[in-house]
Amino acid sequence: MGLKSVLCAQIEVKANKDVFHDVFTHKPHHISTMCPLHIQGCELIDGVFGTVGSKLFWTYNLEGKKKISKQIIEGIDEGKKVITFKEFEGDLVDKYDNWKATLHIEQKGEIDLVCWTMEYERPNENAPELTNLLDFIIGMTKAIDDHHVKMN
């Protein structure tokens, strides 16, 4: 069993907070047009967009390197605006175990927050924390927010 790690980020957004839940739940294949420097593609490989158990194939660019991720949608809560992805194949699970990411939308007063939580296991103390991936997710979230603010 590896060393458990949890990394979290809260990003204030200007676009409608519901946009993020809708995009990641029902339209992840549109994300590459919103932030092409981060995400190059998202394909449905099994199931139906927006349903638990559906499988997605992502292509992305992390620190100048092309990466892939195959994820299953582990959970969706429309009321609480939560979606959880678990990687079952790809660059992350080649080095880390049990990687999952949860997107949660929160509102604090007048501020809308997109909250990301990554959970994973490092194989040993020499394996670095995935702070580079958290930075990537923050940048992707800001690019999606900028895209929607410009559209409106």
C-alpha positions in Angstrom: 0.0 0.0 0.0 1.3 3.5 -0.9 1.5 6.8 0.8 -1.9 8.5 0.7 -2.0 12.1 -0.6 -4.8 14.6 -1.0 -4.4 17.9 -2.8 -7.1 20.6 -3.0 -7.7 23.9 -4.7 -10.5 26.4 -4.7 -10.6 28.7 -7.7 -12.9 31.8 -7.7 -14.8 32.0 -11.0 -16.6 34.8 -12.7 -18.7 32.7 -15.1 -21.9 31.1 -13.8 -20.9 28.4 -11.4 -23.3 25.9 -12.9 -21.3 26.0 -16.2 -18.5 24.0 -14.7 -20.6 21.2 -13.4 -22.5 21.1 -16.7 -19.4 21.1 -18.8 -17.6 18.4 -16.9 -20.7 16.2 -16.4 -22.5 16.5 -19.7 -20.1 18.1 -22.2 -16.5 17.2 -21.4 -15.9 16.7 -25.1 -16.2 20.5 -25.5 -13.4 21.3 -23.0 -10.7 21.0 -25.6 -12.2 24.0 -27.4 -12.3 26.1 -24.2 -8.7 25.4 -23.1 -6.8 23.8 -26.0 -3.4 24.4 -24.4 -4.4 22.1 -21.6 -6.8 19.6 -23.0 -6.5 18.3 -26.6 -9.4 15.9 -26.5 -12.1 14.0 -24.6 -13.8 11.0 -26.1 -16.6 8.8 -24.7 -15.4 5.2 -24.8 -18.3 3.6 -22.9 -21.7 4.7 -21.6 -23.4 8.0 -21.9 -22.1 11.5 -21.0 -23.4 12.6 -17.7 -24.0 9.1 -16.2 -22.1 7.2 -13.5 -20.1 4.4 -14.9 -19.3 6.2 -18.2 -15.7 6.0 -19.4 -13.8 8.9 -20.9 -10.5 9.0 -22.8 -8.6 12.3 -22.3 -5.6 13.6 -24.1 -3.8 16.5 -22.4 -0.5 18.4 -22.3 1.3 18.5 -19.0 4.6 20.4 -18.8 5.1 20.1 -22.6 4.5 16.4 -22.7 1.5 14.7 -24.2 -0.4 12.5 -21.7 -3.4 10.3 -21.7 -6.0 9.3 -19.1 -8.9 6.9 -19.2 -11.3 7.7 -16.5 -14.6 6.3 -15.2 -17.2 8.7 -13.7 -17.5 7.3 -10.2 -20.2 9.6 -8.9 -22.4 12.5 -9.8 -24.6 14.6 -7.4 -26.6 17.1 -9.5 -28.0 18.7 -6.4 -24.7 19.4 -4.7 -22.9 20.0 -8.0 -20.3 17.2 -7.5 -18.6 14.9 -10.0 -15.9 12.3 -9.3 -13.5 10.8 -11.8 -11.3 7.8 -11.2 -8.4 7.0 -13.6 -8.2 3.3 -14.5 -5.6 3.6 -17.3 -3.1 6.2 -18.3 0.0 8.1 -17.4 -1.0 8.8 -13.8 -1.8 5.2 -12.8 1.4 4.0 -14.4 3.2 5.7 -11.4 0.5 6.4 -8.8 -2.3 4.2 -7.4 -6.0 5.0 -6.9 -5.9 8.4 -8.5 -9.3 10.2 -8.4 -10.4 13.8 -8.8 -13.6 15.4 -7.5 -15.0 18.6 -8.8 -17.3 20.4 -6.4 -19.0 23.8 -6.9 -19.4 26.0 -3.8 -20.7 29.4 -3.1 -19.4 31.5 -0.3 -21.4 34.7 0.0 -21.3 36.3 -3.4 -18.2 34.3 -4.5 -18.5 31.2 -6.7 -15.7 28.6 -6.2 -14.7 25.7 -8.3 -13.2 23.2 -5.9 -10.9 20.3 -7.0 -9.8 17.5 -4.7 -7.2 15.0 -5.9 -6.6 11.8 -4.0 -3.9 9.3 -4.8 -1.3 7.0 -3.4 2.4 7.5 -4.0 4.4 4.2 -4.3 7.1 5.5 -1.9 8.6 8.7 -0.4 10.7 9.4 -3.5 7.6 9.8 -5.7 6.8 13.5 -5.9 3.5 15.0 -4.9 1.3 15.9 -7.9 1.5 19.6 -7.4 2.3 20.1 -11.1 -1.0 18.4 -11.9 -2.9 20.5 -9.4 -1.3 23.6 -11.1 -2.5 22.2 -14.5 -6.0 21.8 -13.1 -6.1 25.3 -11.8 -4.9 26.7 -15.1 -7.5 24.6 -17.0 -10.2 25.9 -14.7 -9.2 29.5 -15.2 -9.0 29.0 -19.0 -12.6 27.6 -19.0 -13.7 30.5 -16.8 -12.1 33.0 -19.2 -13.7 31.3 -22.2 -17.2 31.6 -20.7 -16.7 35.2 -19.5 -15.6 36.2 -23.0 -18.7 34.4 -24.5 -21.0 36.5 -22.3 
